[in-house]
Amino acid sequence: MDECLDRTFREIWTELSRGAVDRHHGFHVASLATRGLDDAPRARSVVLRHVDADPRVIRCHTDRRSGKIAEIARDARVSWLFYAAECKVQIRVSAHAEIVAEGTIPDEAWARTGLSSRRAYLAPRTPGASCDAPSPNLPAHMLGRRPDEAESETGRAHFAVVSTRAYAIDWLFLASDGHQRARFVRADDGVWSGSWVEP
Ligand SMILES: Cc1cc2nc3c(=O)[nH]c(=O)nc-3n(C[C@H](O)[C@H](O)[C@H](O)COP(=O)(O)O)c2cc1C
């Protein structure tokens, strides 16, 4: 990779890492697309929870009963879409996903999850199931308040980490004097290469 591509690649991972820890960063809420069970693409917003620049890992959290779980089990290929208006950068990441529901990774992620976020995992009914009227899918005693620590622990059974490993990246930088675009690909030996692409 030339020096400029190399710097761009490093900046991609620096900004993604910032997006995971700064809820005001444009990358903090991303789109994660999977292949639906009917083979059609399915995208949804998720919160970027963890980025590890070394093994090129990007993670979010989800309810293990949600539709994306069966989709990823059937086809591990996913596509992330990030856009940060403040840096005028779009990043598309092709990755392989795995659902991690047991072990250190979800245990530590759950420990870092705040009580208001944990509340969503107390949903008594399967997310995506039909209901007769608008429903928050929360136990009645949880409406209008956060669970305490002990109450929130019931949610751990529904909690999973979607851990994805990047294998290709498309980077687009919007600039008034001309956009820039680059593509980065991981080879079988794990080494990344980059090239410029017409925007
Ligand atoms: C701003 C925002 C953030 C969201 N964050 C998450 C998230 O981190 N994890 C998640 O599973 N769903 C999140 N959702 C809900 C998903 O977009 C989606 O509705 C849900 O996960 C069900 O998707 P599925 O049926 O495709 O699995 C978020 C929605 C919005 C609007």
The ligand as a Gaussian input file, in Angstrom:
#p B3LYP/6-31G(d) Opt

LIG

0 1
 C      -31.004000       4.106000      16.676000
 C      -31.272000       2.615000      16.745000
 C      -30.350000       1.787000      17.348000
 C      -30.583000       0.415000      17.414000
 N      -29.642000      -0.385000      17.995000
 C      -29.827000      -1.735000      17.996000
 C      -28.790000      -2.590000      18.479000
 O      -27.718000      -2.174000      18.921000
 N      -29.030000      -3.927000      18.433000
 C      -30.194000      -4.446000      17.931000
 O      -30.322000      -5.663000      17.908000
 N      -31.174000      -3.654000      17.469000
 C      -31.011000      -2.314000      17.474000
 N      -31.988000      -1.490000      16.972000
 C      -33.239000      -2.111000      16.468000
 C      -32.964000      -2.703000      15.084000
 O      -32.854000      -1.656000      14.126000
 C      -34.033000      -3.723000      14.650000
 O      -35.297000      -3.116000      14.643000
 C      -34.054000      -4.948000      15.577000
 O      -32.734000      -5.353000      15.933000
 C      -34.753000      -6.110000      14.910000
 O      -34.052000      -6.424000      13.735000
 P      -34.100000      -7.886000      13.080000
 O      -35.533000      -8.334000      13.107000
 O      -33.620000      -7.671000      11.692000
 O      -33.211000      -8.791000      13.866000
 C      -31.777000      -0.128000      16.885000
 C      -32.696000       0.729000      16.261000
 C      -32.442000       2.070000      16.199000
 C      -33.460000       2.951000      15.518000

